[in-house]
Amino acid sequence: MAKNRRTAPTRGTTAFRSGRWPARTAIVAVAALGLGAGVWWWSPERPEPLGGTPRLVLDREVMDFGYVRFETPVRAVFRLTNAGSGVLRLTDVPRVQVLDGC
């Protein structure tokens, strides 16, 4: 009966390659942390604490461009400010009403 002898691992054997597990584990841990940080960064905003009331204030409500030919582009800039104590969120596209012949 022959006795099995244990020999030192040689290059190319599974036992020799298994010594790389700490490096692989570290790479996987860093990748998981990076993925978690990315998910946290791009997640929806957290709700603001309750309290306060937002109040929208415009610098002007009406703009008069005088006579403008049809399909001539015009530009208007409104300054919006929050005069309230709460968080103001604009969730929809603001609507503009065009008054004809005024």
C-alpha positions as CSV (number, residue, x, y, z in Angstrom):
1,M,0.0,0.0,0.0
2,A,1.4,3.3,-1.0
3,K,1.1,6.3,1.2
4,N,-0.1,9.6,-0.3
5,R,2.3,12.3,0.3
6,R,1.4,15.9,0.3
7,T,3.7,18.0,-1.9
8,A,4.0,21.8,-2.1
9,P,1.6,23.3,-4.7
10,T,3.2,24.0,-8.0
11,R,2.3,26.7,-10.5
12,G,-0.8,25.8,-12.5
13,T,-2.5,23.7,-9.8
14,T,-5.7,24.7,-8.2
15,A,-4.1,24.9,-4.7
16,F,-1.6,27.4,-6.0
17,R,-4.3,29.6,-7.6
18,S,-6.5,29.6,-4.6
19,G,-4.1,32.0,-2.9
20,R,-5.6,34.8,-5.0
21,W,-9.0,34.8,-3.2
22,P,-8.2,37.9,-1.0
23,A,-7.5,40.0,-4.1
24,R,-10.6,38.8,-5.9
25,T,-12.7,39.4,-2.7
26,A,-11.4,42.9,-2.4
27,I,-12.2,43.6,-6.1
28,V,-15.7,42.3,-5.7
29,A,-16.2,44.4,-2.5
30,V,-15.0,47.6,-4.2
31,A,-17.3,46.9,-7.2
32,A,-20.3,46.3,-4.8
33,L,-19.6,49.5,-2.9
34,G,-19.4,51.4,-6.2
35,L,-22.6,50.0,-7.4
36,G,-24.3,50.8,-4.1
37,A,-23.0,54.4,-4.2
38,G,-24.3,54.8,-7.8
39,V,-27.8,53.6,-6.8
40,W,-27.8,56.0,-3.8
41,W,-26.6,58.9,-5.9
42,W,-29.2,58.5,-8.7
43,S,-32.1,57.4,-6.4
44,P,-35.2,59.8,-6.2
45,E,-35.0,62.7,-3.8
46,R,-35.9,62.1,-0.2
47,P,-39.0,63.8,1.0
48,E,-38.3,67.2,2.7
49,P,-39.4,67.5,6.3
50,L,-42.9,68.8,6.7
51,G,-43.4,72.4,7.6
52,G,-43.6,75.8,5.9
53,T,-45.6,76.8,2.9
54,P,-44.1,77.6,-0.5
55,R,-45.2,80.8,-2.2
56,L,-44.4,81.6,-5.9
57,V,-43.6,85.2,-6.7
58,L,-43.2,86.5,-10.3
59,D,-41.3,89.6,-11.1
60,R,-44.1,90.5,-13.6
61,E,-47.3,88.8,-14.7
62,V,-47.9,90.4,-18.1
63,M,-45.5,91.2,-21.0
64,D,-46.6,93.5,-23.9
65,F,-44.6,93.0,-27.1
66,G,-46.8,95.4,-29.1
67,Y,-47.5,94.5,-32.7
68,V,-45.7,91.3,-33.7
69,R,-46.0,89.8,-37.1
70,F,-47.3,86.3,-37.4
71,E,-44.6,83.5,-36.8
72,T,-42.1,86.1,-35.6
73,P,-40.3,84.6,-32.6
74,V,-40.3,86.6,-29.4
75,R,-38.6,85.8,-26.1
76,A,-39.7,86.6,-22.5
77,V,-37.8,85.9,-19.3
78,F,-39.6,85.8,-16.0
79,R,-37.8,85.6,-12.6
80,L,-39.5,83.1,-10.3
81,T,-38.7,83.3,-6.6
82,N,-40.0,81.3,-3.6
83,A,-41.1,83.8,-0.9
84,G,-42.4,81.1,1.4
85,S,-40.7,79.0,4.0
86,G,-41.4,75.6,2.4
87,V,-39.8,73.9,-0.6
88,L,-41.2,75.0,-3.9
89,R,-41.3,72.4,-6.7
90,L,-42.4,73.0,-10.3
91,T,-43.7,69.7,-11.4
92,D,-45.4,70.7,-14.7
93,V,-44.5,72.8,-17.7
94,P,-45.8,76.3,-17.0
95,R,-48.7,77.3,-19.4
96,V,-48.6,80.6,-21.3
97,Q,-51.8,82.3,-22.3
98,V,-51.6,84.4,-25.5
99,L,-54.1,87.2,-25.6
100,D,-55.1,88.0,-29.2
101,G,-55.7,91.6,-30.2
102,C,-55.0,93.2,-26.9
